[in-house]
Amino acid sequence: MGCGRVGATLARTLATSGHNVAVIDVDATSFRRLGSDFDGKTVTGMGFDRAVLLDAGIREADAFAAVSSGDNSNILAARVARETFGVERVAARIYDPRRAMVYQRLGIPTVATVRWTAEQIIQRLVPHGALPAYTDPSGKVALAEVPYAREWIGLSIPHLEALANTRVAMLTRLGDGMVPGPTTVLQDGDLLHVVAASTDLDHLERVFAAAPPHE
């Protein structure tokens, strides 16, 4: 739902990847953003209207994304898709970060675009503190980027995990994500992402801010 710049890009990307895509928008002229080669379905109407969703094929949908410009419309459409039609994979774009956190805890994955962008930029400008990239709906488990002291560079990831008593989920190296293996070594410039209990992030931040502890 939503055929602005984000919605159109999302629809084209999914269609190019071989998925069957239906796009809903209240403004029929917005479908021009999809381009002449888009072979998916377009439906004009409100994305939280049941008749419109049925016309778009919601009963056969594997996933639903609400990415219009309105928070209320997005969360309402996401809830209808999830609760009325039983779509398992649902995501909503939310501009208000306070609302995003509420709905995230209710089990509806949200993307708070302004907050995410701001936090990512702040983390690059002032890299202090663990930055959660994802928190599960219960709020108990987080995937977070953690800054580290230079003394950690050169350690293998298994060795690093043992010293910090944590689990490394991924590295970002030269802009590319990678899942570390048993021989992967932390290199200068790598972004370190750990998965941990949310309550442990402050402790992990302190651990990585210092030199590795002696075994």
C-alpha positions as CSV (number, residue, x, y, z in Angstrom):
1,M,0.0,0.0,0.0
2,G,1.4,3.3,-1.1
3,C,3.0,4.2,-4.4
4,G,5.2,7.0,-3.5
5,R,9.0,6.8,-4.0
6,V,9.5,4.1,-1.4
7,G,6.4,2.1,-2.5
8,A,7.2,2.3,-6.2
9,T,10.9,1.3,-5.6
10,L,9.8,-1.6,-3.4
11,A,7.2,-2.8,-5.9
12,R,9.6,-2.6,-8.8
13,T,12.4,-4.4,-6.9
14,L,10.1,-7.2,-5.9
15,A,8.6,-7.6,-9.4
16,T,12.1,-7.6,-10.9
17,S,13.0,-10.4,-8.5
18,G,10.2,-12.5,-9.8
19,H,7.5,-11.9,-7.2
20,N,3.8,-11.2,-8.1
21,V,3.1,-7.7,-6.8
22,A,-0.1,-5.7,-6.3
23,V,0.1,-2.0,-5.5
24,I,-2.7,0.0,-3.8
25,D,-2.9,3.8,-3.8
26,V,-5.7,6.3,-3.5
27,D,-4.2,8.4,-6.3
28,A,-4.2,6.5,-9.7
29,T,-1.7,8.9,-11.1
30,S,0.9,7.7,-8.6
31,F,1.2,4.4,-10.5
32,R,3.2,6.3,-13.2
33,R,6.1,5.9,-10.9
34,L,6.1,2.1,-11.5
35,G,7.1,2.6,-15.1
36,S,5.7,1.2,-18.3
37,D,7.4,-2.2,-17.9
38,F,5.8,-3.0,-14.5
39,D,3.7,-6.1,-14.9
40,G,2.1,-6.2,-11.5
41,K,-1.5,-5.3,-10.5
42,T,-2.5,-1.7,-9.5
43,V,-5.6,-1.0,-7.5
44,T,-7.0,2.4,-6.7
45,G,-8.4,2.8,-3.2
46,M,-7.7,2.9,0.5
47,G,-5.3,0.2,1.6
48,F,-7.2,-0.5,4.8
49,D,-10.6,-1.0,2.9
50,R,-11.4,-4.7,2.9
51,A,-12.9,-4.7,-0.6
52,V,-9.8,-2.9,-2.0
53,L,-7.5,-5.4,-0.3
54,L,-9.6,-8.3,-1.7
55,D,-9.4,-6.8,-5.1
56,A,-5.6,-6.6,-4.7
57,G,-5.5,-10.3,-3.8
58,I,-4.9,-10.1,-0.1
59,R,-6.2,-13.7,0.5
60,E,-3.3,-15.1,-1.6
61,A,-0.7,-12.6,-0.3
62,D,2.4,-13.9,1.4
63,A,3.4,-10.5,2.6
64,F,2.0,-7.0,3.0
65,A,3.8,-3.6,3.3
66,A,2.1,-0.4,4.3
67,V,4.3,2.4,3.0
68,S,2.0,5.4,2.4
69,S,2.7,8.8,3.8
70,G,0.3,8.5,6.7
71,D,1.1,6.7,10.0
72,N,-2.6,6.0,10.8
73,S,-3.3,4.6,7.4
74,N,-0.3,2.4,7.5
75,I,-0.8,0.9,10.9
76,L,-4.5,0.4,10.2
77,A,-3.9,-1.3,6.9
78,A,-1.1,-3.5,8.5
79,R,-3.5,-4.6,11.3
80,V,-6.3,-5.4,8.8
81,A,-3.8,-7.5,6.8
82,R,-2.5,-9.3,9.8
83,E,-5.6,-9.7,12.0
84,T,-8.4,-10.0,9.4
85,F,-6.7,-11.8,6.5
86,G,-4.0,-13.6,8.4
87,V,-1.0,-12.4,6.4
88,E,2.1,-13.5,8.4
89,R,4.7,-11.1,7.0
90,V,3.5,-7.5,7.6
91,A,5.5,-4.3,7.9
92,A,4.4,-0.7,8.3
93,R,6.3,2.5,7.7
94,I,5.8,4.8,10.6
95,Y,7.2,8.4,10.8
96,D,6.6,9.0,14.5
97,P,9.2,7.0,16.4
98,R,7.1,6.8,19.5
99,R,4.3,5.1,17.7
100,A,6.8,2.8,15.9
101,M,8.0,1.5,19.3
102,V,4.4,0.9,20.5
103,Y,3.4,-1.1,17.4
104,Q,6.7,-2.9,17.4
105,R,5.9,-4.2,20.8
106,L,2.4,-5.2,19.7
107,G,4.0,-7.5,17.1
108,I,3.7,-5.4,14.0
109,P,7.2,-4.8,12.5
110,T,7.6,-1.1,11.8
111,V,10.2,1.0,10.0
112,A,10.5,4.5,11.5
113,T,12.4,6.1,8.6
114,V,13.3,9.5,10.1
115,R,14.6,8.0,13.3
116,W,16.5,5.2,11.6
117,T,18.2,7.6,9.3
118,A,19.1,10.1,12.0
119,E,20.5,7.4,14.3
120,Q,22.6,5.9,11.6
121,I,24.1,9.3,10.7
122,I,24.6,10.2,14.4
123,Q,26.4,6.8,14.9
124,R,28.8,7.6,12.1
125,L,29.4,11.1,13.4
126,V,29.7,10.3,17.1
127,P,30.3,6.5,17.4
128,H,29.7,6.2,21.1
129,G,27.3,3.6,22.5
130,A,25.6,0.5,21.1
131,L,23.0,1.3,18.4
132,P,20.2,-1.3,18.2
133,A,19.3,-2.0,14.6
134,Y,16.5,-4.3,15.5
135,T,14.6,-5.2,18.6
136,D,12.3,-8.1,18.8
137,P,8.6,-7.4,19.5
138,S,9.0,-8.3,23.2
139,G,11.9,-5.8,23.5
140,K,14.1,-8.5,25.1
141,V,16.5,-9.3,22.3
142,A,18.4,-6.7,20.2
143,L,20.7,-6.8,17.2
144,A,23.1,-3.9,17.8
145,E,26.1,-2.3,16.3
146,V,28.8,-1.9,19.0
147,P,31.9,0.3,18.7
148,Y,35.1,-1.3,19.9
149,A,38.6,-0.3,21.0
150,R,41.4,-0.8,18.5
151,E,42.9,-3.6,20.6
152,W,40.1,-5.9,19.4
153,I,41.3,-5.6,15.8
154,G,43.0,-8.7,14.6
155,L,41.1,-11.1,16.8
156,S,39.2,-14.0,15.2
157,I,35.5,-13.7,15.7
158,P,35.2,-16.9,17.8
159,H,38.0,-15.6,20.1
160,L,36.3,-12.3,20.3
161,E,33.0,-13.9,21.2
162,A,34.6,-15.9,23.9
163,L,36.4,-12.9,25.5
164,A,33.3,-10.7,25.4
165,N,30.8,-13.5,26.2
166,T,28.5,-12.5,23.3
167,R,27.5,-13.6,19.8
168,V,28.5,-11.7,16.7
169,A,25.7,-11.8,14.2
170,M,27.4,-10.1,11.3
171,L,30.1,-7.7,10.2
172,T,29.8,-4.8,7.7
173,R,33.0,-4.6,5.8
174,L,33.6,-1.9,3.1
175,G,29.8,-1.4,2.9
176,D,28.9,-5.1,2.5
177,G,27.3,-7.3,5.1
178,M,28.9,-10.7,5.9
179,V,28.2,-13.5,8.3
180,P,31.5,-14.3,10.0
181,G,32.9,-17.8,10.0
182,P,35.3,-19.6,12.3
183,T,38.4,-18.1,10.6
184,T,37.0,-14.5,10.2
185,V,39.2,-11.9,11.8
186,L,38.0,-8.4,12.8
187,Q,39.6,-5.9,10.5
188,D,40.1,-2.1,10.9
189,G,37.0,-0.4,9.7
190,D,34.6,-3.3,10.3
191,L,31.2,-2.5,11.8
192,L,30.6,-5.1,14.5
193,H,27.0,-6.3,15.1
194,V,26.1,-8.4,18.0
195,V,22.9,-10.1,19.1
196,A,22.2,-10.0,22.8
197,A,19.7,-9.4,25.5
198,S,18.7,-5.8,25.4
199,T,19.6,-5.4,29.1
200,D,23.2,-6.5,28.3
201,L,24.0,-3.8,25.7
202,D,25.3,-1.3,28.2
203,H,27.6,-4.0,29.6
204,L,28.8,-5.0,26.2
205,E,29.5,-1.4,25.3
206,R,31.8,-1.1,28.3
207,V,33.5,-4.4,27.5
208,F,34.3,-3.4,23.9
209,A,35.3,0.1,24.9
210,A,38.3,-1.3,26.8
211,A,41.0,-3.6,25.7
212,P,40.1,-7.3,25.5
213,P,40.2,-9.0,28.9
214,H,43.0,-11.4,29.6
215,E,42.0,-15.1,29.4
